[in-house]
């Protein structure tokens, strides 16, 4: 019962953090000190909601970290797109043969992180469109920040 409450509380906090206009502004500058703090807090909550604190938490954390490391490896090249990185995450998650509940948790984590990344990558208010190489570089920075936050969060489980 306590685990479910914590998962619901974490999901609610994620929704608030990802939906709050003031935080979206700070988060859009993911490399800023405020953006880094908000990123880590949001990811910690999302990872905690997915992993929980049951007897299998360390195994789940190891799985999350392994997927994160594959995603980080895919976050390379000059034409990387967020959709391609999300596809890598989903492919790696599919290989884990998770239960329906665990699949839902993994989907929540991927969707939350991809929404946060998309928000951070949204065009600036000036309306200036980024070149393809600038967009790829920005995607790499944002994805690397989020994925490293996931890896850091998994460290709390001893993996």
C-alpha positions as CSV (number, residue, x, y, z in Angstrom):
1,X,0.0,0.0,0.0
2,X,2.8,2.4,0.9
3,X,4.6,1.7,-2.4
4,X,1.5,2.4,-4.4
5,X,1.0,5.7,-2.5
6,X,4.6,6.7,-3.2
7,X,4.2,5.8,-6.9
8,X,1.0,7.9,-7.1
9,X,2.7,10.8,-5.2
10,X,5.7,10.7,-7.5
11,X,3.5,10.6,-10.6
12,X,1.6,13.6,-9.4
13,X,4.8,15.4,-8.6
14,X,6.1,14.6,-12.1
15,X,2.9,16.0,-13.6
16,X,3.1,19.2,-11.6
17,X,6.8,19.6,-12.4
18,X,6.4,19.0,-16.1
19,X,3.3,21.1,-16.3
20,X,4.2,24.2,-14.3
21,X,4.8,27.2,-16.6
22,X,7.5,28.8,-14.3
23,X,9.4,25.5,-14.2
24,X,9.1,25.0,-17.9
25,X,10.9,28.3,-18.4
26,X,13.7,27.3,-16.1
27,X,13.8,23.8,-17.5
28,X,14.1,25.0,-21.1
29,X,17.6,26.0,-20.2
30,X,18.6,22.6,-19.1
31,X,22.3,23.5,-18.9
32,X,21.6,26.3,-16.5
33,X,22.0,25.6,-12.8
34,X,18.3,25.9,-12.2
35,X,17.6,23.6,-15.2
36,X,20.0,21.0,-13.9
37,X,18.4,21.0,-10.5
38,X,14.9,20.7,-11.9
39,X,16.0,18.0,-14.3
40,X,17.6,15.9,-11.5
41,X,14.6,16.3,-9.2
42,X,12.1,15.4,-12.0
43,X,14.1,12.4,-13.1
44,X,14.6,11.2,-9.5
45,X,10.8,11.2,-9.0
46,X,10.2,9.5,-12.3
47,X,12.8,6.8,-11.7
48,X,11.7,6.3,-8.1
49,X,8.1,5.8,-9.3
50,X,9.2,3.2,-11.8
51,X,11.6,1.3,-9.6
52,X,9.8,1.6,-6.3
53,X,11.4,0.1,-3.1
54,X,10.5,-3.5,-3.2
55,X,12.8,-6.5,-2.9
56,X,13.5,-6.3,-6.7
57,X,14.3,-2.6,-6.7
58,X,18.0,-3.2,-7.4
59,X,17.3,-5.4,-10.4
60,X,14.8,-2.9,-11.7
61,X,17.4,-0.1,-11.2
62,X,20.0,-2.2,-13.1
63,X,17.5,-2.6,-16.0
64,X,16.7,1.1,-16.1
65,X,20.4,2.0,-16.0
66,X,21.2,-0.5,-18.8
67,X,18.5,1.1,-21.0
68,X,19.8,4.5,-20.1
69,X,23.3,3.6,-21.1
70,X,22.1,2.3,-24.5
71,X,20.2,5.5,-25.0
72,X,23.2,7.5,-24.2
73,X,25.2,5.6,-26.7
74,X,22.5,6.3,-29.3
75,X,22.7,10.0,-28.5
76,X,25.6,10.5,-31.0
77,X,26.1,11.6,-34.6
78,X,25.2,14.7,-36.5
79,X,21.6,13.9,-37.3
80,X,20.3,12.5,-34.1
81,X,16.6,13.2,-33.5
82,X,14.6,12.8,-30.3
83,X,12.2,10.4,-32.0
84,X,15.1,8.1,-32.9
85,X,16.4,8.2,-29.3
86,X,12.9,7.4,-28.0
87,X,12.8,4.4,-30.4
88,X,16.0,3.1,-29.0
89,X,14.7,3.3,-25.5
90,X,11.5,1.6,-26.5
91,X,13.4,-1.2,-28.3
92,X,15.7,-1.8,-25.3
93,X,12.7,-1.9,-22.9
94,X,10.9,-4.4,-25.2
95,X,13.9,-6.7,-24.9
96,X,13.5,-6.8,-21.1
97,X,10.2,-8.8,-21.3
98,X,8.6,-6.8,-18.5
99,X,5.2,-7.4,-16.9
100,X,2.3,-5.2,-18.1
101,X,2.7,-3.0,-14.9
102,X,6.4,-2.7,-15.4
103,X,5.9,-1.8,-19.1
104,X,3.4,0.9,-18.1
105,X,6.0,2.3,-15.6
106,X,8.7,2.2,-18.3
107,X,6.4,3.9,-20.7
108,X,5.7,6.6,-18.1
109,X,9.4,7.2,-17.6
110,X,10.1,7.4,-21.4
111,X,7.1,9.6,-22.1
112,X,7.9,12.0,-19.2
113,X,11.5,12.3,-20.2
114,X,10.8,12.7,-23.9
115,X,8.1,15.4,-23.1
116,X,10.6,17.2,-20.9
117,X,13.3,17.0,-23.6
118,X,10.8,18.2,-26.3
119,X,9.9,21.2,-24.1
120,X,13.6,22.0,-23.6
121,X,14.2,21.8,-27.3
122,X,11.1,23.9,-28.3
123,X,12.1,26.9,-30.5
124,X,13.0,30.0,-28.7
125,X,10.4,32.8,-28.4
126,X,12.4,34.8,-31.0
127,X,11.1,32.4,-33.6
128,X,14.6,31.7,-34.9
129,X,14.7,28.2,-36.4
130,X,17.8,26.2,-35.6
131,X,19.9,24.7,-38.4
132,X,19.9,20.9,-38.6
133,X,23.3,20.6,-37.0
134,X,22.4,23.0,-34.2
135,X,19.2,21.1,-33.6
136,X,21.1,17.8,-33.4
137,X,23.7,19.4,-31.0
138,X,20.9,20.7,-28.8
139,X,19.2,17.3,-28.8
140,X,22.4,15.7,-27.7
141,X,22.9,18.1,-24.8
142,X,19.4,17.8,-23.6
143,X,19.2,14.0,-23.9
144,X,22.7,13.5,-22.3
145,X,21.6,15.6,-19.4
146,X,18.4,13.7,-18.8
147,X,20.0,10.2,-19.4
148,X,22.8,11.1,-17.0
149,X,20.2,12.1,-14.5
150,X,18.6,8.7,-14.9
151,X,21.9,7.0,-14.4
152,X,22.6,9.1,-11.3
153,X,19.1,8.3,-9.9
154,X,19.8,4.5,-10.4
155,X,23.0,5.0,-8.3
156,X,20.7,5.4,-5.2
157,X,19.8,1.8,-5.6
158,X,23.4,0.5,-5.5
159,X,23.9,0.0,-9.3
